[in-house]
Every structure is written in structure tokens, then in C-alpha cells.
Amino acid sequence: MIEPHAPAPTGPPRTRGEAGRSQARLPVRPTTGRFLVLAGVFVCAACGLVYELELVALASYLIGDSVTQASVVLAVMVFAMGIGSLAAKRLRCRAAAGFGAVEAALALVGGCSAMALYAVFAWTGDWGGVRSGGPRCLLVGFSLAIGLLIGAEVPLLMELIQRIRRQDAGGAVADLFAADYVGALVGGLAFPFLLLPQLGQLTGALLTGAVNSVAGGALVLGLFRRDLSRRGRRLLLIANLAVLGVLAAAAVLVDDFERAARQAVYGGQVRVALRTGVQEVVLTGGGPGRPVALFLDGRPRPTGRDGSRYREALVRPAMSGGPHARVLVLGGGDGLATREVLRLPGVERVEVVDPDAALVRLARRDPALSALNGHAFADPRVQVRTDDVFRRLRQTHRAYDVVIADLPDPTLTSSTKLYSQEFYGLARRTLAPGGRLVVHTGPVTSRPRVLWTVEATLRAAGLDPVPYRVAGRAPGSARGPGGSAETSGASRDWGFVLAARDRPALTLDPHGPRPRTLTPQSLRADARAAARTRVRGLKPSTLVHPRYPD
């Protein structure tokens, strides 16, 4: 990243006297000064990568589709770094002052980026989809600004280290790149294993900004203070103190900010809000006249009237087409699908596999949620495992009569592998003779290609699929991001696919308890409604070639 003392090709040649004067102005020996500059490179690189990962993580949570958001952040930031490097060439004559100003600005912009993104998201009611222009524009803006500032570090640090000791260009660049890459490694590991789990996204970004400000200010004011005028030192000190003051104030208020933002997103009835190792879980309502609503990573799970409609449509047709003594529920850590399974006679064993142990504990212990799921996880026939769904399905050697995939939307990058041909091949292997698999595919009216991509993928895995759709989610049935089901972009229907080795019958068990929302006639109409949305010629989705549209 930097040449210690080789003359810059674009700058004026430096005389021996100038080099000597620069070296003499250092308050420490050249070896110590060079070490301090490399340490500054290390810290700045670590902070820069944390900002980048913070933007990717928060944008993926707020907007969705982590691949798209990561690509946007990386592409814009790398482009901006090149522009910033070119722009900083004009500051090389005042490298110390320029570097100090750049680090103060980077600390402020990077440290406050997460709070700004979350604030725009929470108070504009913009929850992804077609209305996600606000968060996406802000994401691009922060990526551009942070990239410009990170790029400006390179020529300025190169100029500063040149003033310490002459070194051949190749050796200087190697040393600086080594410090930069090691710093990036530390920042990249610190974010997922320390900052995110221990401090959270907002506080982690603020702390990173503070470290960035202290490191940049200390390097300039301590090592290169003689390169600045008295007025310049005073201004740089005031700027860094102001940045640290803003970051400290934001850190003190971050808990109140999060509570206010959650109320703006979910309404004023938030009872439980926790960040697990898998997702953010928010539970609202549960008091008198306040229906329970569950949100996983901001996306509402069907509860209340729509919850009954959704889970009857998911569970009843699969349980009615043959034997159903042994049932495997994939996902469903809230216990609601399991409750529907246990309503039917003849169920002997239910195995639930969900990756989120905290959600399972909440479903067991929270009075409102456990009452909603009928204390399903306390039933002796139910065995709950907290494990990766794909891994568990790959390792199991049991056979099941019914496999119920109550999984997140297939368009989410983290869920795409659970809707792949390989995954359905594993599910097919676990089916007992006459066994059935049912899959939720998300809304049909707005995204019919997803339903029919799932259908094509199941067919490619050797199963015979029968799609159907069920209307639901009446306006006002659940508050969501932005304050209501209307503003949250909630869908008006759900798609499902029932599949088996031989074509399954889409029917309801006449001997079981009567569903509250389904009839045999409505189920046949649901299948016809799904057939009218058919999209032909779609290819199956695989692990290496996911095909679910955003």
C-alpha cells in the first residue's frame, strides 16, 4: 500500500536535504517511527474491513439477499477506493494533516453508518422489496464514502512512511501490504466472533469508529506533529475529540435508540427482542386483547387467524394422504406446525429439527408463545433437535411417513440450499414407502416463478409434486415492519408443494378433526388456482446454481 522512502512517481523529486529534514523532525528513532506507521496501517485496515462487513451484515438483514448486498457493497467500495487514491494525490504535500483528517472523517462515517441505516429503515417503513430505495441508496452512499476515505489512506500513508527511512519500492510495498492484510484478517475475524455476538451491530460499529479515530489521531499528533502548524494540531485534536464525543454519545444512547427503532418497526408491543446466534427474534403482544406476533429477522411468522390457515394448509394435506405415525418437521422452532401435527390421531413420533436453540427455548418457556403452540414441545411424542437442517437430513438414517419443511422463504440466500435438488434428494431418501414431503414456497401471486422453480426442483429430485396455493394474510392481521401488514408488504397468499415418489392425493383425512379453514372443495380450488400461475420451462435449483429470483 505504501512506499517508505522511494520518491512518488507523480510528485516532485525530493532532495537529500528535504529527506534529512523530514527524518530529523521525528520525535522517535526511524526504526520506532516505521513500526508505528505499520501499526497504524494494521489498525486502519482492521477498522476498514469491519465497516465493510458491518454494511454487508446490516443490509442483508434489513433488505435481504445477502449475495446481492455483499456484491453491491464490495463493488462500490472497491471502485471508490480507486477514486479516493487518485483524489488523495493532491494532499501528499500535506500528508500528515490529510491523513489525520481522513481518519477522523472515516471514524465518524464508518462508526455511525449502522445507526443511520437502521434509523432510515425503521422510521421510513421501508422493508425491502420494491420500496427498498431508501436503505439501498443509503447503503450505496455509505459504501461510496467509506471506500473513498479508505482509498485516500494509501497514498498518504505511503508519503508518511517515505519520510522515515529510504527503502526500495518493492520492500516498502511488501511491508505495508503485509501490515494491511494482517489487519484485515484481525478485523474480519473480530467482527463475527467478537464484535457482533458481544456488542451487536450498532455498538460494534461505534467502537470500531472510536478505535479508528484514536489510532489515526495518535499517529499524526504523536509521530508527525512537527509536520503540522500549531493551528493544524489544534484543529485536528478538536476534530478527533468531537468525533469521539459523537460516538460516545451514540454509544450511551444506543439502547434507547434500539428500543425506539423496534417500536417504529414492530409497533409499541415488543415483549421479547433477542439476537441469537442464528437470527433476531422479536415477540410482540401476548396480553389481554393483544394477539401474539412473532418476527424472525424482521419477517412475520403467520399467527392468529392467518397462522391457522397457513399451518393447516402446510400440515393437513401431507398428513392425510397415507400413514403419518412418524413425522419429521424441518424448521418450525416456534412449535406451531408441531401443534397442528399433534392434533391428528395416529401420530406416534415427531422429530423437530431447528438450528436456533434460543427460539426453541422461547417456544417452550414464554407463556404466550407456549400457549399459542399448545405446549407442543412438552408432549412426550416430540423430540426436538437444534441442528443445521441440511446436515441433520444428510446424517439421518431413519424413515419418516411425513416430512414437513416449515422453512424460511427460498429467496433468502441463507435458505436457498434448503430448496435445492440436493436437499430434496436427501428428503426423498428419508421417506418411508408411501411417505410425503410438503414444502412452503412463499407468496404465489407476486412471485409465481418461485413456486414453479420449487416444483421443477422436486421433480428433478425424483419426486412427483402437486402445487397448491392458499389465500391469507388479511390486512391488519399482524403488525409488521412499518407498522402494519399493509405497509410491510405482507403477501396475500402462500404457495405449497406436496410431493411423493408417486403422485400424492391432495386431500383431507375424513376421520381426523375437521380443519377450521380448509375443506376438500377449497383444497381442490387451491390446486386449480396454483395451476393457473404455472411458469413453464424453469430449470431446477441446485447448490452450485441457485435459481430463485429475488
C-alpha positions as CSV (number, residue, x, y, z in Angstrom):
1,M,0.0,0.0,0.0
2,I,2.8,2.4,0.7
3,E,6.4,3.1,-0.3
4,P,8.5,4.1,2.7
5,H,11.0,6.5,1.1
6,A,11.0,5.9,-2.7
7,P,10.1,9.1,-4.4
8,A,6.5,9.0,-5.6
9,P,6.3,8.9,-9.5
10,T,3.7,11.7,-9.6
11,G,5.2,14.0,-7.0
12,P,8.2,16.4,-7.3
13,P,11.6,14.9,-6.7
14,R,12.8,15.1,-3.1
15,T,16.3,16.4,-2.3
16,R,18.6,14.8,0.2
17,G,18.2,17.9,2.4
18,E,14.4,17.6,2.4
19,A,14.6,14.0,3.3
20,G,17.1,14.7,6.1
21,R,14.9,17.4,7.5
22,S,11.8,15.2,7.4
23,Q,13.7,12.5,9.3
24,A,15.1,14.9,11.8
25,R,11.6,16.2,12.6
26,L,10.5,12.8,14.0
27,P,10.3,12.6,17.9
28,V,11.5,9.0,17.8
29,R,14.1,6.9,16.1
30,P,13.4,5.9,12.5
31,T,13.0,2.2,13.3
32,T,10.4,3.0,16.0
33,G,8.7,5.5,13.7
34,R,8.5,2.9,10.9
35,F,7.0,0.4,13.3
36,L,4.4,2.9,14.5
37,V,3.3,3.7,10.9
38,L,3.0,0.0,10.2
39,A,0.9,-0.4,13.4
40,G,-1.3,2.4,12.1
41,V,-1.7,0.6,8.8
42,F,-2.7,-2.6,10.7
43,V,-5.4,-0.8,12.8
44,C,-6.8,1.2,9.9
45,A,-7.1,-2.0,7.8
46,A,-8.9,-3.8,10.6
47,C,-11.3,-1.0,11.1
48,G,-11.9,-0.6,7.3
49,L,-12.8,-4.3,7.0
50,V,-15.2,-4.1,10.0
51,Y,-17.0,-1.2,8.4
52,E,-17.4,-3.2,5.2
53,L,-18.7,-6.4,7.0
54,E,-21.0,-4.2,9.1
55,L,-22.6,-2.8,6.0
56,V,-23.0,-6.2,4.4
57,A,-24.5,-7.8,7.5
58,L,-26.9,-5.0,8.3
59,A,-28.0,-4.5,4.7
60,S,-28.6,-8.3,4.4
61,Y,-30.8,-8.2,7.5
62,L,-32.7,-5.0,6.5
63,I,-33.1,-5.6,2.8
64,G,-32.5,-9.3,2.3
65,D,-30.5,-11.3,-0.3
66,S,-27.0,-11.3,1.2
67,V,-25.3,-12.1,-2.1
68,T,-26.7,-9.0,-3.7
69,Q,-26.0,-6.7,-0.8
70,A,-22.4,-8.1,-0.4
71,S,-21.8,-7.6,-4.1
72,V,-23.1,-4.0,-4.0
73,V,-21.0,-3.1,-1.0
74,L,-17.8,-4.7,-2.3
75,A,-18.2,-3.4,-5.9
76,V,-19.0,0.2,-4.8
77,M,-16.3,0.2,-2.1
78,V,-13.5,-1.1,-4.3
79,F,-14.4,1.4,-7.0
80,A,-14.5,4.2,-4.5
81,M,-11.1,3.2,-3.1
82,G,-9.6,3.7,-6.5
83,I,-11.1,7.2,-6.8
84,G,-10.1,8.0,-3.3
85,S,-6.5,7.1,-4.0
86,L,-6.4,9.3,-7.1
87,A,-8.0,12.2,-5.2
88,A,-5.6,11.9,-2.3
89,K,-2.6,12.6,-4.5
90,R,-3.3,16.3,-4.2
91,L,-2.9,16.0,-0.4
92,R,0.5,14.5,-0.4
93,C,2.2,17.8,0.1
94,R,0.4,17.9,3.4
95,A,0.3,14.1,4.1
96,A,0.1,14.3,7.9
97,A,-2.7,16.8,8.1
98,G,-4.5,15.0,5.2
99,F,-4.2,11.6,6.8
100,G,-5.5,12.9,10.2
101,A,-8.5,14.5,8.6
102,V,-9.3,11.3,6.5
103,E,-9.1,9.1,9.6
104,A,-11.4,11.5,11.6
105,A,-13.9,11.5,8.8
106,L,-13.7,7.7,8.3
107,A,-14.2,7.1,12.0
108,L,-17.3,9.3,12.0
109,V,-18.9,8.0,8.8
110,G,-18.0,4.3,9.4
111,G,-18.9,4.4,13.1
112,C,-22.3,6.0,12.5
113,S,-23.2,4.1,9.3
114,A,-25.0,1.2,11.1
115,M,-27.2,3.5,13.2
116,A,-28.0,5.7,10.2
117,L,-29.0,2.7,8.0
118,Y,-31.2,1.3,10.8
119,A,-32.8,4.7,11.5
120,V,-33.8,5.2,7.9
121,F,-35.1,1.7,7.7
122,A,-37.1,1.9,10.9
123,W,-38.7,5.3,10.5
124,T,-39.4,5.2,6.8
125,G,-41.2,1.8,7.0
126,D,-39.1,0.6,4.1
127,W,-38.8,-3.2,4.4
128,G,-37.1,-4.3,1.2
129,G,-38.9,-5.3,-1.9
130,V,-40.0,-2.6,-4.4
131,R,-40.0,0.1,-1.7
132,S,-36.4,-0.5,-0.5
133,G,-35.0,2.5,-2.4
134,G,-34.2,4.4,0.9
135,P,-32.0,1.8,2.6
136,R,-30.4,0.7,-0.8
137,C,-29.5,4.3,-1.7
138,L,-28.1,4.9,1.8
139,L,-26.1,1.6,1.6
140,V,-24.5,2.7,-1.7
141,G,-23.8,6.2,-0.3
142,F,-22.0,4.8,2.8
143,S,-20.1,2.3,0.7
144,L,-19.0,5.1,-1.6
145,A,-18.0,7.4,1.2
146,I,-16.2,4.7,3.2
147,G,-14.4,3.4,0.1
148,L,-13.3,6.9,-0.8
149,L,-11.8,7.5,2.6
150,I,-10.1,4.1,2.8
151,G,-8.6,4.6,-0.7
152,A,-7.3,8.0,0.4
153,E,-5.3,6.4,3.2
154,V,-3.0,4.6,0.7
155,P,-1.0,7.4,-0.9
156,L,-1.0,9.4,2.3
157,L,0.5,6.6,4.4
158,M,2.9,5.9,1.6
159,E,4.1,9.5,1.7
160,L,4.4,9.5,5.5
161,I,6.5,6.3,5.7
162,Q,8.8,7.7,3.0
163,R,9.8,10.4,5.4
164,I,11.1,8.0,7.9
165,R,13.6,5.8,6.1
166,R,14.6,5.2,2.5
167,Q,13.7,1.7,1.3
168,D,13.4,0.2,-2.2
169,A,9.9,0.4,-3.5
170,G,9.3,-3.4,-3.6
171,G,10.3,-3.9,0.0
172,A,8.2,-1.0,1.2
173,V,5.1,-2.1,-0.6
174,A,5.6,-5.7,0.7
175,D,5.9,-4.4,4.3
176,L,2.8,-2.2,4.0
177,F,0.7,-4.8,2.3
178,A,1.7,-7.3,5.0
179,A,0.5,-5.0,7.7
180,D,-2.7,-4.2,5.8
181,Y,-3.5,-7.9,5.2
182,V,-2.9,-8.9,8.7
183,G,-5.0,-6.1,10.0
184,A,-7.8,-7.1,7.6
185,L,-7.5,-10.7,8.9
186,V,-7.9,-9.5,12.5
187,G,-10.8,-7.2,11.6
188,G,-12.5,-10.0,9.6
189,L,-12.3,-12.4,12.5
190,A,-13.1,-9.9,15.2
191,F,-16.4,-8.9,13.5
192,P,-18.3,-12.3,13.6
193,F,-16.6,-13.8,16.6
194,L,-16.3,-10.8,19.0
195,L,-18.0,-7.5,17.9
196,L,-21.3,-8.9,16.5
197,P,-22.0,-11.5,19.3
198,Q,-20.7,-9.5,22.2
199,L,-21.6,-5.9,21.3
200,G,-24.1,-6.1,18.4
201,Q,-24.1,-4.4,15.1
202,L,-24.6,-0.8,16.3
203,T,-22.3,-0.7,19.3
204,G,-19.7,-2.7,17.4
205,A,-19.6,-0.1,14.6
206,L,-19.4,2.7,17.1
207,L,-16.5,1.1,19.0
208,T,-14.6,0.5,15.7
209,G,-15.0,4.2,14.8
210,A,-13.6,5.2,18.2
211,V,-10.6,2.9,17.7
212,N,-10.1,4.3,14.2
213,S,-10.2,7.9,15.5
214,V,-7.7,7.2,18.3
215,A,-5.3,5.3,16.1
216,G,-5.3,7.9,13.3
217,G,-5.1,10.9,15.6
218,A,-2.4,9.4,17.8
219,L,-0.3,8.5,14.8
220,V,-0.4,12.1,13.4
221,L,-0.3,14.1,16.6
222,G,2.3,11.9,18.2
223,L,4.7,10.9,15.4
224,F,4.2,13.7,12.8
225,R,3.1,16.6,14.9
226,R,6.0,18.7,13.8
227,D,4.7,18.5,10.2
228,L,1.6,20.4,11.3
229,S,1.3,24.0,12.3
230,R,0.1,24.9,15.8
231,R,-3.3,25.7,14.4
232,G,-3.3,22.5,12.4
233,R,-2.6,20.4,15.5
234,R,-5.3,22.2,17.4
235,L,-7.9,21.7,14.7
236,L,-7.0,18.0,14.3
237,L,-7.3,17.5,18.1
238,I,-10.6,19.3,18.2
239,A,-11.9,17.2,15.3
240,N,-10.9,13.9,16.8
241,L,-12.4,14.9,20.2
242,A,-15.6,15.9,18.5
243,V,-15.8,12.6,16.6
244,L,-15.1,10.7,19.9
245,G,-17.8,12.7,21.6
246,V,-20.4,11.9,19.0
247,L,-19.5,8.2,19.0
248,A,-19.6,8.1,22.8
249,A,-22.9,9.9,23.0
250,A,-24.3,7.5,20.4
251,A,-23.0,4.5,22.4
252,V,-24.7,5.8,25.6
253,L,-28.0,6.2,23.8
254,V,-27.8,3.1,21.6
255,D,-30.1,1.0,23.8
256,D,-32.8,3.7,23.8
257,F,-32.3,4.1,20.1
258,E,-32.8,0.4,19.5
259,R,-35.9,0.3,21.6
260,A,-37.4,3.3,19.8
261,A,-36.4,1.8,16.4
262,R,-38.0,-1.5,17.3
263,Q,-41.2,0.2,18.3
264,A,-41.2,2.1,15.0
265,V,-40.7,-1.2,13.1
266,Y,-42.9,-3.6,15.1
267,G,-45.3,-1.3,17.0
268,G,-45.3,-0.5,20.7
269,Q,-46.0,-4.0,22.0
270,V,-42.5,-5.6,21.8
271,R,-42.1,-8.0,24.7
272,V,-39.1,-10.0,23.7
273,A,-36.2,-8.9,21.4
274,L,-33.1,-11.0,21.3
275,R,-30.3,-11.7,18.9
276,T,-29.5,-15.4,18.8
277,G,-26.6,-16.9,17.0
278,V,-28.9,-17.6,14.1
279,Q,-31.3,-14.6,13.8
280,E,-33.1,-11.8,15.5
281,V,-36.2,-13.0,17.3
282,V,-38.9,-10.4,18.3
283,L,-42.2,-11.3,20.1
284,T,-45.0,-8.8,20.4
285,G,-48.4,-8.8,22.0
286,G,-49.5,-11.6,24.3
287,G,-51.5,-9.5,26.8
288,P,-55.3,-9.2,27.0
289,G,-56.6,-8.2,23.6
290,R,-53.1,-8.3,22.2
291,P,-52.5,-11.2,19.8
292,V,-49.1,-12.7,19.7
293,A,-46.9,-11.9,16.7
294,L,-43.5,-13.5,16.1
295,F,-40.9,-12.0,13.8
296,L,-37.7,-13.8,12.7
297,D,-35.1,-11.4,11.3
298,G,-37.9,-8.9,10.8
299,R,-40.1,-11.2,8.8
300,P,-43.5,-12.0,10.4
301,R,-44.4,-15.6,11.1
302,P,-48.1,-16.4,10.5
303,T,-50.0,-16.3,13.7
304,G,-53.6,-15.7,14.7
305,R,-56.2,-16.4,12.0
306,D,-53.7,-16.5,9.3
307,G,-51.5,-18.7,11.3
308,S,-54.2,-21.3,11.5
309,R,-54.8,-21.1,7.7
310,Y,-51.1,-21.3,6.9
311,R,-50.4,-24.3,9.2
312,E,-53.5,-26.3,8.2
313,A,-52.5,-25.8,4.6
314,L,-49.0,-26.9,5.3
315,V,-49.7,-29.9,7.6
316,R,-53.2,-31.3,6.8
317,P,-52.8,-32.4,3.2
318,A,-49.5,-34.1,3.9
319,M,-50.8,-35.9,6.9
320,S,-54.0,-37.1,5.1
321,G,-52.5,-39.0,2.2
322,G,-51.5,-42.2,4.0
323,P,-49.6,-43.3,7.1
324,H,-48.4,-40.5,9.4
325,A,-47.1,-42.2,12.5
326,R,-43.6,-40.9,12.1
327,V,-43.3,-37.2,11.3
328,L,-40.2,-35.0,10.7
329,V,-40.6,-31.2,11.0
330,L,-37.8,-29.2,9.4
331,G,-37.7,-25.8,10.9
332,G,-40.7,-24.9,13.0
333,G,-38.8,-23.9,16.1
334,D,-41.8,-21.9,17.2
335,G,-43.8,-25.2,17.8
336,L,-46.8,-24.1,15.8
337,A,-46.5,-26.6,13.0
338,T,-45.9,-29.4,15.6
339,R,-49.1,-28.4,17.4
340,E,-51.0,-28.9,14.1
341,V,-49.4,-32.3,13.6
342,L,-50.3,-33.4,17.1
343,R,-54.0,-32.6,16.5
344,L,-54.3,-35.7,14.3
345,P,-54.8,-39.2,15.6
346,G,-52.2,-41.9,14.9
347,V,-49.1,-39.8,15.4
348,E,-46.5,-41.8,17.3
349,R,-43.3,-39.7,17.0
350,V,-42.5,-36.2,15.9
351,E,-38.9,-35.1,15.4
352,V,-38.4,-31.3,15.1
353,V,-35.1,-30.0,13.7
354,D,-34.4,-26.3,14.0
355,P,-31.0,-24.5,14.1
356,D,-32.0,-21.9,16.7
357,A,-31.8,-23.2,20.2
358,A,-32.9,-19.8,21.6
359,L,-36.1,-19.8,19.6
360,V,-36.9,-23.3,20.8
361,R,-36.3,-22.2,24.4
362,L,-38.6,-19.3,23.8
363,A,-41.3,-21.6,22.4
364,R,-41.1,-23.8,25.5
365,R,-40.9,-21.1,28.2
366,D,-42.6,-17.9,27.0
367,P,-46.2,-18.1,28.4
368,A,-47.9,-16.5,25.4
369,L,-45.9,-18.4,22.7
370,S,-46.1,-21.8,24.5
371,A,-49.9,-21.3,24.9
372,L,-50.1,-20.5,21.2
373,N,-48.3,-23.7,20.3
374,G,-50.3,-25.7,22.8
375,H,-47.2,-26.7,24.7
376,A,-46.3,-28.9,21.8
377,F,-42.7,-29.4,22.9
378,A,-43.8,-30.8,26.2
379,D,-45.6,-33.7,24.5
380,P,-43.6,-37.0,25.1
381,R,-44.0,-37.9,21.5
382,V,-42.0,-34.9,20.4
383,Q,-38.2,-34.8,20.2
384,V,-36.5,-31.5,19.4
385,R,-33.0,-31.3,18.0
386,T,-31.2,-28.0,17.5
387,D,-29.0,-28.6,14.4
388,D,-28.4,-27.5,10.9
389,V,-31.3,-28.8,8.9
390,F,-29.3,-29.8,5.8
391,R,-26.7,-31.6,8.0
392,R,-29.3,-33.4,10.0
393,L,-31.2,-34.6,6.9
394,R,-27.9,-35.8,5.5
395,Q,-26.9,-37.7,8.6
396,T,-30.2,-39.3,9.5
397,H,-30.9,-42.9,8.6
398,R,-34.5,-43.0,9.9
399,A,-37.5,-43.3,7.7
400,Y,-40.5,-40.9,8.1
401,D,-44.0,-41.1,6.8
402,V,-44.3,-37.3,6.5
403,V,-41.6,-34.6,6.2
404,I,-42.8,-31.1,6.7
405,A,-40.5,-28.3,5.5
406,D,-41.6,-25.3,7.5
407,L,-38.6,-23.2,6.4
408,P,-37.8,-19.5,5.6
409,D,-38.5,-18.1,2.2
410,P,-36.4,-19.7,-0.6
411,T,-35.4,-16.3,-2.0
412,L,-33.4,-15.7,1.2
413,T,-29.8,-16.5,0.4
414,S,-29.4,-18.4,3.7
415,S,-32.3,-20.7,2.8
416,T,-31.6,-21.3,-0.8
417,K,-29.7,-24.6,-0.1
418,L,-32.8,-25.9,1.7
419,Y,-34.8,-25.6,-1.6
420,S,-32.2,-27.3,-3.8
421,Q,-32.3,-30.5,-5.8
422,E,-29.6,-32.0,-3.4
423,F,-31.7,-31.2,-0.4
424,Y,-34.8,-32.7,-1.9
425,G,-32.8,-35.8,-2.8
426,L,-31.9,-36.2,0.8
427,A,-35.5,-35.7,1.8
428,R,-36.6,-38.3,-0.7
429,R,-34.2,-40.8,0.8
430,T,-35.8,-40.4,4.3
431,L,-39.3,-41.0,3.1
432,A,-40.8,-44.4,4.0
433,P,-42.9,-46.2,1.4
434,G,-45.9,-44.1,0.7
435,G,-44.2,-41.1,2.5
436,R,-45.0,-37.5,1.6
437,L,-43.0,-34.3,1.7
438,V,-44.6,-30.8,1.9
439,V,-42.8,-27.6,1.2
440,H,-43.7,-23.9,1.7
441,T,-42.7,-21.7,-1.2
442,G,-43.7,-18.2,-0.2
443,P,-46.3,-15.9,-1.9
444,V,-47.6,-17.1,-5.3
445,T,-49.4,-14.0,-6.7
446,S,-46.3,-11.8,-6.5
447,R,-43.7,-14.5,-7.2
448,P,-45.1,-17.4,-9.2
449,R,-41.6,-18.3,-10.6
450,V,-40.5,-19.4,-7.1
451,L,-43.4,-21.8,-6.7
452,W,-42.7,-23.4,-10.1
453,T,-39.0,-23.5,-9.6
454,V,-39.6,-25.5,-6.4
455,E,-41.9,-27.7,-8.4
456,A,-39.2,-28.3,-11.1
457,T,-36.6,-28.9,-8.4
458,L,-38.7,-31.5,-6.6
459,R,-39.4,-33.2,-10.0
460,A,-35.6,-33.3,-10.7
461,A,-35.0,-34.9,-7.4
462,G,-37.3,-37.9,-8.3
463,L,-40.5,-36.8,-6.6
464,D,-43.9,-36.2,-8.1
465,P,-45.1,-32.7,-7.0
466,V,-48.6,-31.3,-6.6
467,P,-48.6,-27.5,-6.1
468,Y,-51.4,-25.5,-4.4
469,R,-51.9,-22.1,-3.0
470,V,-54.0,-20.7,-0.1
471,A,-55.2,-17.2,0.3
472,G,-54.4,-15.5,3.6
473,R,-53.0,-12.5,5.4
474,A,-55.9,-10.2,5.5
475,P,-55.0,-6.5,6.1
476,G,-54.3,-5.8,9.7
477,S,-53.9,-9.4,10.7
478,A,-50.4,-8.8,12.0
479,R,-48.4,-5.8,12.6
480,G,-45.1,-5.8,10.9
481,P,-42.2,-3.6,9.9
482,G,-43.5,-0.2,9.1
483,G,-46.4,-0.6,11.4
484,S,-48.9,-2.8,9.7
485,A,-49.4,-5.7,7.4
486,E,-50.2,-3.4,4.6
487,T,-47.1,-1.3,4.8
488,S,-44.8,-4.3,5.5
489,G,-45.5,-5.7,2.0
490,A,-47.2,-8.8,3.5
491,S,-48.3,-11.3,0.9
492,R,-51.9,-12.2,0.3
493,D,-51.3,-15.9,-0.2
494,W,-48.9,-18.8,0.4
495,G,-47.7,-21.4,-2.0
496,F,-47.1,-25.1,-1.1
497,V,-46.0,-28.2,-2.9
498,L,-46.9,-31.7,-1.8
499,A,-44.6,-34.4,-3.2
500,A,-44.0,-38.1,-3.0
501,R,-42.4,-40.8,-5.1
502,D,-45.7,-41.5,-6.7
503,R,-48.2,-38.7,-7.3
504,P,-49.8,-37.9,-3.9
505,A,-53.5,-37.3,-3.4
506,L,-54.3,-33.7,-2.4
507,T,-57.0,-34.5,0.1
508,L,-58.0,-34.2,3.8
509,D,-58.5,-37.0,6.2
510,P,-62.2,-37.5,6.7
511,H,-61.6,-39.3,10.0
512,G,-59.4,-36.6,11.6
513,P,-60.6,-33.5,13.3
514,R,-62.2,-31.0,11.0
515,P,-59.9,-28.2,9.9
516,R,-61.1,-24.7,10.7
517,T,-60.1,-23.1,7.4
518,L,-59.8,-25.9,4.8
519,T,-62.4,-28.2,3.1
520,P,-61.8,-30.8,0.3
521,Q,-63.5,-28.4,-2.1
522,S,-61.4,-25.4,-1.2
523,L,-58.2,-27.5,-1.4
524,R,-59.1,-28.6,-5.0
525,A,-59.8,-25.0,-5.8
526,D,-56.4,-24.1,-4.3
527,A,-54.7,-26.6,-6.6
528,R,-56.5,-25.1,-9.7
529,A,-55.6,-21.6,-8.6
530,A,-51.9,-22.6,-8.4
531,A,-52.1,-24.3,-11.8
532,R,-53.3,-21.1,-13.4
533,T,-50.0,-19.4,-12.3
534,R,-47.8,-22.0,-14.0
535,V,-44.5,-20.8,-15.4
536,R,-43.1,-23.3,-17.9
537,G,-39.6,-24.1,-18.9
538,L,-38.0,-23.5,-15.5
539,K,-34.8,-25.4,-14.5
540,P,-34.2,-26.9,-11.1
541,S,-32.3,-25.1,-8.4
542,T,-29.0,-26.7,-7.2
543,L,-26.4,-25.9,-4.6
544,V,-24.0,-24.6,-7.2
545,H,-26.7,-22.9,-9.4
546,P,-29.5,-21.4,-7.3
547,R,-32.3,-20.2,-9.4
548,Y,-34.7,-18.5,-7.1
549,P,-35.4,-14.9,-8.1
550,D,-35.1,-12.0,-5.6
